[in-house]
Amino acid sequence: MLLTISTTHTPATDLGYLLHKHPDRHQFFSMSFGQASVFYPEANTDKCTAALLLDIDPICLVRGKSKSGDRPLEQYVNDRPYVASSFLSVALAQVFRTAMSGHCKDRPELAETAIPLTVNLSVLPCRGGEKFLRKMFEPLGYQVTAEPLILDAKFPEWGASPYFAVELENTIKLADLLSHLYVLIPVLDDEKHYWVGDEEIEKLMRHGEGWLNAHPAREQIANRYLKRQRRLTKIAISQLAEEDHLDPDAIELSHQQEEEVLEKRISLNEQRLTSVMEVLQSSSAKRVVDLGCGEGKLLQLLLKDSAIEQITGVDVSYRILEIAKERLQVDRFSPAQQSRLQLLQSSLIYRDSRLTGYDVATVIEVIEHLDLERLAIFERNLFEFIRAKRAIVTTPNVEYNVRFENLPAGKFRHRDHRFEWTRQEFQTWANGVADRFGYEVEFRSIGMEDLAVGSPTQMAIFTRQV
């Protein structure tokens, strides 16, 4: 079984630092079921490829196993030595243990950097077909190329195989990529070569940290990863649900209130929403999706505009969506109103096919809550995958913070903000995004303009080029 990981990051040979495997050496690792080896088919400054070759010993697979059962030849005639399976996951965890943990002693900043990575799996079993394969990886920001592999061209009556040659492309931290592969390869195979017990829940939570909780198919992933054992799956899903509540929902609400108090004196939130509505109405939008809708303040205004036929609110937090339902009094809606509004739990950094086909996508005071290394994933999701005709993005102008008397110098307006941009930084980012994804961009100020520091909020209006 062969897996390769390539990068065009400059210099590409940095991949050797991340994997802790020198490009000039061919290294071997003994496994209980065979041998793994790591080598580099190419290693130069422009492109570097690391290959993990897993040579499974069929004798090791049957040693000590009983031959009884309904299919006595199965342990001798099977696909395990040739396909990506839980054997490959175990090899990844052992051979690339340090890389998977996110550590890089010589280049620690590199381990925290999202870089362009391409994975090729020569034979990947997928019980559920290409649609299921895409359902697993596309929400994580991957571009998926899948080539179906036939069983035998000489015997078409045997039908299609469940195997694919797969290529996955993403700009992502290497540790995240390895964790995705570790969990999802056996999920796609829908099988594991070893006994699955309670300790597998801990492995799933550890390797799924930071992404599984927000994955649209998290329950299906947990069910397959734990070999469909209902008790284990129930515990895992319960732990993921607990993360929902520990997900900074209560803290987030408190922080939002602090930010609102800070900005209340200038009624900035109302000015933001009014400005966004003006753009929406001028665009004659019929279908609008509000990404990161929070408690539904913009949704409330959208519902009042009868010209908007379909309104979708999206947030990563289920609890916040419940608050939005209460705020909007959805249970009192007429059938016609209910058909106009839908609330979806999803993440801005995961692809979700439900979010395509909209006239306008709004992202109001959201991007500053994203880690900078995930911003590239968000950009591709919004401008390449969702690809609305128009996108409206607002974010604080950090230069204006000196005008808030109660905000200590050097502090952001919200405790969860990962960054706040100057006007120049925001415009540089927006212009770059527009160039890369085929949009035109216009900038507007929100709030009273200060000659020295500008307005408190900045807005970018992206219009897709025909």
N, C-alpha and C positions, 0 to 999 in steps of 0.2 A: 504494500500500500504506500502510495507516494503523495505527500502534501508539500507544496512549495509556498513560501511567503516572499513577496517581492516588494521593493520600494524604489521610488524615484526621488525620494528626499535627498537633498544635497548637503554633505556628501552621502551617497547611498550606502557606503560601507559602514555608516553608523549603525546599520542593522546588526552588525556583529557585536557592537557594544550592548545593544538592547537584549539580544538573545544570549549574551555571555558565551558565544561560540565563535572562535576565530575563523575568518574566511579562508585562511591558508591551511587549515587542518581538517582532516576527515576523522570525525570522532565517532566512537562506538559505545553503545549502552546496552547492558544486559538486562533483559526483561524476563519475567517468569514464564512468558509465553513465546519468547523468541528474542530477537535483537533489533534495536533501533540504531540508526546511524544518521548523522547530520553532516552535510557537505554543501558547498556553494557552487552551483553550476556557472554562475557569473558573479563577479564582484569588482565593480569599478565605481568611479565617483558619480556616474550618471544613473546606473541601475545596479541593484544588488539583489540576488535571489538566494534564499536559504532553503534547502530541501531536507525534509524529514522522511526517511525511508524506513518503513516498518516491515521487517521480515518475520512473519509469524510461523512458528514451527508446529505443523499439524499434530505431531506426536505429543507435544506439550498440551495440546487442547484436549486430548482424550485420555491422557494418563490419569489413572485413578478414578475414571468415570465408569459407571455401569453401562453395559451394552443393552440392557433390557429396555422395553418400551414399545410404543406403537411404530416408531420409526428407527429401527436399530442401526441403519446406515447413516443417519443424519450426522453423527459425530465424525464420520469419515468423509462424507460428501456434503460440503457446505461452502458458503461464500466467505467465511470469516477471514481467511488469509489474504483476500484480495480487495476488500472494500473498507471504507472508512466506517468505523464502529466504535464501540466503547473501548476496544483495545487501543485505538488511536488516541482517544481522550486520556487514557492512563499514560500513554507514552508522552503526550504533550505535557501533562502535569509533572512527570518525572524529569524529562529532558530539559524542559523550559521552565522549571519551577521558579527560579528567581525572576525571570522575565514576566511570568504570569502574576507574580506578587506585586509587580510595578516598581521593583527596585533596580537601580543601575548605579553601582558605586562610583564608576569613573565619570558617568555623565548623568547625574540625577535629574537635571532639567530636561534632558532628552526623554526620559521615561514619562514625564508629565506632558509631553508635547504630542498633539495629534499630527500624524504624518500620513502621506498617501501610501496605502498598503493594498496589495492584491494577493489573494489566496487562490490557489488552484488545487482542487481535489480530483484526482484521476477517476475514482469510482466512488460515488456517494450514494448509498441506498436511501431512498426517500419513500417511506410508506405513506402515501397520500398525494404523490405526484408533484409536478412542478408548482402547482398552486400552493400546496402546503409548504414547499421549500421557500417560496417567495414570502409567504405569510410569516415565516420564522425570521428571515434576515432583512427584508425590506423595511420593516418598522424600526430597525436599528440603524438605518441610514445606508445600507449596502446596495450597490448596484449589482444585480444578480444576472449572470449568464449561465444558462443550463442547457446542455446538449443531451437529449435522451440517448441511452445506449441500448441497442437491441440485444435480445438473447442470442439469436443465431440467424443470420441472413438466409441460411439454407433451409431453415425450418420456421417460416413465418407463422405457421399454425400455433407455434409456442406462445405467440403473443408478445406484447411489450414487456420490457423488464422494468423493475422499480429503481434502476440505477441511472445516474446522471454524471456526466463530466461537468464540474461546476467551477465557475470563476466568480469570486466575490471581490468587489472593489469598495473601498471606503477611506476617508480621511479620519483617522482614529488613533487613539493611544494603543500601542502594541499589547499592553496588558489587557485592555478591554477586548481586543480582537481575540486573544487567546482564551479568555473567559467565555466569550460567546461560542467559540468552537467547542470548548470543553463540554459545555452544557448541551448545545443544540445538535451535535453530531449523533449522540445516542438517542436523542429525541426524534430525529429524522429517521433513524434506523428502527426505532421503536423496539429496541432490544438492548440487553446488557449481558455481558459474559460472566458476571459474578452476582453473588447473592445481594439483594438490595434490602437493607434494614434501616433502622432509625438513623444511623450515622450518615446515610445518603441525604437526609433532610439538611443536615448541617453543611454538607458539600454544596448542595443546591443554593442554600442561602448565601454561602460565602462567595461562590463564583457568580451568583446572580446579583450580588450587591451593586446597587447603582443603576441597574437597568431592568431586571426582571419584574420588579414591582409595577413598573409603568408599561410593560409590554402588553399589547392588546390581547395576546394569546397566553397570558401567564398561567392560567389554570390548566390549559391543554399541555403546556410545557411541563408543569409540575406533575401532571398525571402520567405522561409518557416517561419522564425522567425517572419516576419512582415505580416504573413497571406496572402502572395501573393498580397499585395496591391502595385500596380506598382509605384505609386508616392513615397511611403515610401521607397520601395526597391531601386528606382533610387537615392534617396537622400543618403541612406546608402552606396550604392556602390560608389557614388561620393565621400563621405567622406573617404572611404577606399582608393580610388584612390589618394586623397589628401595626405593621410598618406604615400603613395608610394613616393610622391615627397618630403614630409617632412622627410621620412625615410632617414637617413643621406646620400643620394646619392651624392648631390653636396658637402657636407662636407666630405664624404668618399673619393671622388675623390681628393679633396684638400689634405687630410691626406695621401693618397697613394702617391701623388706627393712629399710630404715632406719626406716620408720614402724612396722614390726612390732617392731623392737628397742626403739624408744621406748615402745611400749605394752605390751611383754611383761611387765613387772613386775606389771601389774594384770590380765594375761590378758584384755585387752579384746576381742581378736578372737573368742576363744571365747565370751565373754559376749554379744557381738553376735549371733553365729550361733545361740546357744542361745535368745536372746530372739526372733529371727526365726522359729525353728522352733516355738516355743510359740504364736506368733500363727498360723502356718500350720496347725498341728494343731487349734487351737481353731476355725478357720474351715472345717474339713472339706474342704479344697481337693483337687480331683482333678487339675487341670491348672495347673502353675506355670511361669512364665517368669522367669528370673533375668537381668535386664538389666545388662550390665557384669559378667559372671560371673567374669572373671579366670581364675585357675588352677583354679577349680572347687571351692573349699572348701565353699561352701554346697551345690553340686550333690552332693557326696559324702554330706552328711547327708540330703538329699532322697531319694537312692537307697535309703537304709536304711529309709525309711518306705514300707511296702508299700501304704498307703492312697492314695498319690499315683500316679496312673496315667500321667501324661505330664509329663516334665520337659524344659525347653528352656533351654539356656545361650546367651547372646548376648554377643558382644564384638566391638569394631571391629577388633581385631588378630588376624590369622590365626595368627601365631606363638604368641600367648597361648593360643589355642584348641588348638593342637597340644600345648602344655605341659599343658593341662587333660586332653586325651585320655590323655597318658602318666600323669599323676597318678591319673586314675580307672581306668587300665588297661582302657580300652574294648575293646581287642582280645581281652580275656579274657571279655568279657560273653557270657552265653548269648543265644540269639535273643530270648527274652522280655525280658531286660534291655535289649538293644539297641533294642527297639521302644519302650521307655519313655523313652529319652534321645536328644535331638538337640542338636547344637552348631551354631550359626549365626553367620556373620560378618555383622554389620550395625551400623549406627550409631544411637545414641539420638536423634539429631536428624534422621534420615531416616525417612520412613514406609516400613513393610515389612509387606505384607499377611500374611506368615507369623506375625506376632506378635499377631494378634487372636484372640479367643475363649478367653482364659485366665481361670481363677478368680482367680488371684493373680499380680501382677507385683511382683517384689522389685527394689529399687534400693539396694544396700548400699554406702555410702561411695563414691558415684559422682558426685552432682550437683556436689560441690565441685571436680571436675575440669573442669567446663564453664565456658566464658567466660560472664560474666553476660549479654552481649547475645544469647547463644544459648539462654538459659534459657527464654525464652518459647516458642521452637520446641520444646524438649524437653517443656514442659508440655503443649502441644497434642498432641504425638505420644503421650505417655503417657496423658493423661486424656481426650482427645477421640478419638484414632484407635485406639490399643491398647485403651483403656477396659476394663480388667479389672474384675471385680467388687470386688476389693480391691487396693490398692497399698501396699507397705511401703517407706518411704524412711528411711534413716538417714544421718546426717552428723555430723561432729565438732562439739562445743560449744567454741567458741574461748575462752570464759571459763575453761575448765578448763586451758588450756595453761600457765598459771602454775604448775601443780602438777607439771609435768614438769621435773625438775631439769636434764636435759641439753638442753632446748630453749631457745635464746636468746630473749630477750624480743622480741616483735614478729614472730617467725618462725612459719610454718605447720608443721604436723606432716609434711607431704609437699611436696617441692619442686614438684610439678605442681599443687598446689591453687591454683585461681584465687581462691578466697575461703574463709573459714570464718566461720560465723554464730554470733552470740550466741543464747541461748534465745529472746529476744524477736524477733529477726530471723527465725529459723526458723519460729516460730509465726505471725508476720505473713504470711510467704510461704505457708505451708501453708493457713492460713485463707482467704487470697485465692484460691488455686487451688481449694479445695473449693467456695467460693461460685460461682466462674466455671463450673465443669464439673459441678456437681451431685453432689458427694460430701460425706460427713460425715467429720470428721477427729478422731482421738484421739491424744494425745501420751503417750509413755512415756520414762523415763530408762533408760539402759543403763550399768552400772558403778556403783561406789560413789558415793552422793550426798554432795557436799560442801556444807555449809550456806551457804558464801559464794559458790561458783562453780558449783554444780550438779554434774551427772554428766559424764563424759568424752564420752559419745555420746548423741545425742538421736534419737528415733524418732517418725515420724508414720505412723499407720495410717489410710489413706483407704478408706472404704466407700462404694460407689456407691449413691445413693439410687434406690429403685425407681420 
